[in-house]
Amino acid sequence: MNIYGAPAAELKDYTYSKGLEDSGWVWDAETLDPYIADAQKAMPDSKMLSDPMPDAKERADIIAYLSTLRAPAPTVTDDVN
């Protein structure tokens, strides 16, 4: 959820590669397409473990799907029962 449009390497409970941390990327069609196509080529020190996906239509479908997975951030309440 909420990957599309989010800054790369923002989760606090995961150790990202230095390259991704320093990339300044925001996950959108422009950054996701080459990363999904071949993560190692797009980001040579990537920790992404996947086979390259050369089919542009498949990548476009995945990116379109990711763009629909948006949900409001959960709220935390101070109510203790």
For each residue, the residues with C-beta under 8 A, 3 or more apart:
1: 69 70 71
2: 5 6 69 70 71 73
3: 6 27 66 69
4: 27 28 32 63 66 67 69 70
5: 2 26 27 28 67 70
6: 2 3 10 26 27
7: 10 25 26 27
8: 16 20 23 24 25 26 27 31
9: 16 20 21 23 25
10: 6 7
11: 14
12:
13:
14: 11
15:
16: 8 9 20 21 47
17: 20 21 43 45 46 47
18: 21 22 45
19: 22 23 43 44 45 46
20: 8 9 16 17 23 25 43 45 46 47
21: 9 16 17 18
22: 18 19
23: 8 9 19 20 43
24: 8
25: 7 8 9 20 31
26: 5 6 7 8 31
27: 3 4 5 6 7 8 31 32 66
28: 4 5 31 32
29: 32 33 63 67
30: 33
31: 8 25 26 27 28 34 35
32: 4 27 28 29 35 36 59 62 63 66
33: 29 30 36 37 56 59 60 63
34: 31 37 38 41 42
35: 31 32 39 42 43 46 48
36: 32 33 39 50 53 59 62 63
37: 33 34 41 42 52 53 54 56 59
38: 34 41 42 52 53 54
39: 35 36 42 43 46 48 50 52
40: 43 44 46 48 52
41: 34 37 38 44 52
42: 34 35 37 38 39 46
43: 17 19 20 23 35 39 40 46 48
44: 19 40 41
45: 17 18 19 20
46: 17 19 20 35 39 40 42 43
47: 16 17 20
48: 35 39 40 43
49:
50: 36 39 53
51:
52: 37 38 39 40 41
53: 36 37 38 50 58 59 62
54: 37 38
55: 58 59
56: 33 37 59 60
57: 60 61
58: 53 55 61 62
59: 32 33 36 37 53 55 56 62 63
60: 33 56 57 63 64
61: 57 58 64 65
62: 32 36 53 58 59 65 66
63: 4 29 32 33 36 59 60 66 67
64: 60 61 67 68
65: 61 62 68 69
66: 3 4 27 32 62 63 69
67: 4 5 29 63 64 70
68: 64 65
69: 1 2 3 4 65 66
70: 1 2 4 5 67
71: 1 2
72:
73: 2
74:
75:
76:
77:
78:
79:
80:
81:
